[in-house]
């Protein structure tokens, strides 16, 4: 089965980079992991016979490869996250033009850090479901788990993270008793203009996918096309 490498790069490159970014807090290691996925795909591309969806094959390789790099990632306790948010507020000291990007980058980092309250498998399932939007059936194939187990792990994860976001994040719940460390900068911008879509969102997935759109990951695969 002939596969167009250029198409794969354009269609999945950014997504692979995003998964590595959400799984691994260190940016350099995340970049290396994303590039390693590409090497593995190139090495085994001739072995793909079309027995599964091409996306399932790609994400399975991504799971195994990024999983090796993420093996040393530390799972944090919710009490540690609670302590972190109790620290002094983070003030913004730059110019107005850069403020929105600064806020987005801080929130993006917070989401990645929060994901680490989940173990590696649960975090990856959560990412496949919330960020990538894959169906449970496909995630079960990728993770090599029963679909019922995937659903159970995901449901526990979403409950854990949603409860925290509802109490903490001013973007997820503008009307809540938010305790985010950058609340002041967030509220200082025009929320109605900049985050009107976020305020209308009913599902956590919408917030996660908004950040992937607002802060697109660098496609680390592109250098292989040059």
C-alpha positions in Angstrom: 0.0 0.0 0.0 1.6 3.3 -1.2 1.5 6.1 1.3 2.0 9.8 0.6 4.5 11.0 3.2 3.8 14.6 2.4 0.1 14.2 3.2 0.9 12.4 6.5 3.2 15.2 7.5 0.6 17.9 6.8 -2.3 16.0 8.3 -0.7 14.5 11.5 2.6 16.4 12.1 1.1 19.1 14.3 -1.1 16.7 16.2 1.9 14.4 17.0 3.8 17.5 18.3 0.8 18.4 20.4 0.6 15.0 22.0 4.3 15.1 22.9 3.8 18.6 24.3 0.9 17.5 26.5 2.6 14.3 27.7 6.0 15.8 28.5 6.6 19.0 30.3 10.2 19.6 29.2 9.9 21.2 25.7 13.2 19.9 24.5 12.3 16.3 25.4 8.9 16.7 23.9 10.4 17.9 20.6 12.8 15.0 20.6 9.9 12.6 21.2 7.8 14.1 18.4 10.8 13.7 16.0 11.4 10.2 17.1 7.8 9.3 16.2 8.6 10.4 12.6 11.7 8.3 12.4 9.7 5.3 13.6 7.0 5.9 11.1 9.5 6.3 8.2 11.2 3.1 9.3 8.1 1.0 9.4 5.9 2.6 6.7 6.5 -0.2 4.3 5.0 -2.6 6.8 1.6 -0.9 6.9 -0.8 -3.1 5.0 -4.0 -1.2 5.6 -5.3 -3.7 8.2 -6.4 -0.7 10.4 -7.1 3.0 9.8 -4.0 5.0 8.9 -4.6 7.3 11.9 -4.8 4.3 14.3 -1.5 3.0 13.0 0.1 6.5 13.4 -1.2 7.1 16.8 -0.2 3.6 18.0 3.4 4.3 17.0 3.1 7.7 18.7 1.8 6.0 21.9 4.7 3.6 22.0 7.4 6.2 21.1 6.2 9.1 23.2 5.4 6.7 26.0 9.1 5.8 26.2 10.1 9.4 26.6 7.3 10.1 29.1 8.1 7.1 31.3 10.0 9.4 33.7 7.3 12.0 33.9 6.2 12.5 37.5 2.5 12.1 38.3 1.6 15.0 40.7 -1.0 14.8 43.5 -3.9 17.1 43.5 -2.6 18.4 46.8 0.5 19.6 45.0 -1.5 21.4 42.5 -3.6 22.9 45.2 -0.4 24.2 46.8 0.9 25.6 43.6 -2.2 27.7 43.0 -2.0 29.0 46.6 1.3 30.7 45.8 1.4 34.5 45.1 -0.4 35.7 42.0 1.7 36.1 38.8 1.7 39.7 37.7 2.2 40.7 34.0 4.8 43.5 33.4 5.0 43.6 29.6 3.2 45.7 27.0 -0.5 45.5 26.1 0.1 44.1 22.7 2.0 41.1 24.1 -0.4 40.5 27.1 -2.9 38.2 25.3 -0.1 35.9 24.0 1.4 35.8 27.5 -1.9 34.8 29.0 -2.4 32.1 26.4 1.0 30.7 26.9 0.6 30.6 30.7 -2.8 29.0 30.4 -1.3 26.5 27.9 1.4 25.6 30.3 -1.1 25.2 33.1 -3.2 22.7 31.1 -0.1 20.6 30.4 0.9 20.7 34.1 -2.7 19.8 35.2 -2.7 16.8 32.9 0.1 15.4 35.0 -2.3 14.6 37.9 -3.1 11.6 35.7 -0.8 8.6 35.1 0.8 8.2 31.7 -1.9 5.9 30.2 -4.8 7.9 31.6 -3.2 11.1 30.4 -2.8 9.7 26.9 -6.3 8.5 26.8 -7.5 11.9 28.0 -5.5 13.6 25.2 -6.7 11.2 22.5 -10.3 11.9 23.6 -10.2 15.6 24.5 -7.5 17.1 22.3 -7.6 14.8 19.3 -11.3 13.9 19.5 -10.9 10.2 18.8 -13.8 7.7 19.4 -13.5 5.2 22.3 -13.3 2.4 19.8 -10.2 3.8 18.1 -8.6 4.7 21.4 -9.1 1.2 22.7 -7.2 -0.1 19.6 -4.4 2.3 20.0 -4.0 1.7 23.7 -4.6 -2.1 23.3 -7.2 -2.0 26.0 -10.9 -3.0 26.2 -13.2 -0.2 25.2 -15.0 -0.5 28.6 -11.6 0.1 30.4 -10.9 3.1 28.2 -14.3 4.6 29.0 -13.8 4.0 32.7 -10.3 5.6 32.8 -11.5 8.5 30.8 -14.6 9.1 32.9 -12.5 9.2 36.1 -10.0 11.5 34.5 -12.6 14.0 33.2 -14.3 14.1 36.6 -11.0 14.8 38.3 -9.8 17.6 35.9 -13.3 19.2 35.4 -13.8 19.6 39.1 -10.5 21.4 39.4 -11.0 23.6 36.4 -14.5 24.6 37.5 -13.1 25.8 40.8 -9.8 27.3 39.5 -9.9 28.4 35.8 -11.4 31.8 34.9 -11.6 30.8 31.3 -13.5 27.5 31.9 -15.8 29.0 34.5 -15.8 32.8 34.5 -18.6 32.9 37.1 -16.9 30.6 39.6 -14.8 31.4 42.6 -11.6 31.2 40.5 -8.2 31.0 42.2 -6.0 31.1 39.2 -2.6 32.7 39.8 -3.1 34.9 36.7 -6.7 35.9 37.3 -5.9 39.6 37.3 -4.2 39.6 33.8 -7.0 37.4 32.5 -9.8 39.6 33.7 -7.9 42.8 32.6 -8.4 41.9 28.9 -11.6 42.1 27.0 -13.1 38.8 27.9 -16.2 39.3 25.8 -14.1 39.9 22.7 -11.2 37.5 23.2 -12.9 34.6 25.0 -16.6 34.8 24.1 -16.4 31.3 22.6 -14.8 30.0 25.7 -17.5 31.5 27.9 -20.1 29.6 25.8 -18.4 26.3 26.0 -20.1 23.5 27.8 -17.4 20.8 27.5 -13.8 20.8 28.6 -12.8 19.4 25.2 -13.7 22.8 23.6 -11.3 24.6 25.8 -8.5 22.2 25.1 -9.1 22.3 21.4 -9.3 26.1 21.4 -5.7 26.2 22.8 -4.5 23.8 20.1 -5.9 26.2 17.6 -4.7 29.4 19.3 -1.2 28.0 20.0 -0.5 25.6 17.1 2.4 23.3 17.7 5.4 23.5 15.5 5.4 20.7 13.1 8.7 19.0 13.8 8.2 16.7 10.9 8.5 19.5 8.3 12.3 19.5 8.2 12.2 16.0 6.7 10.4 17.4 3.7 13.1 19.9 2.8 
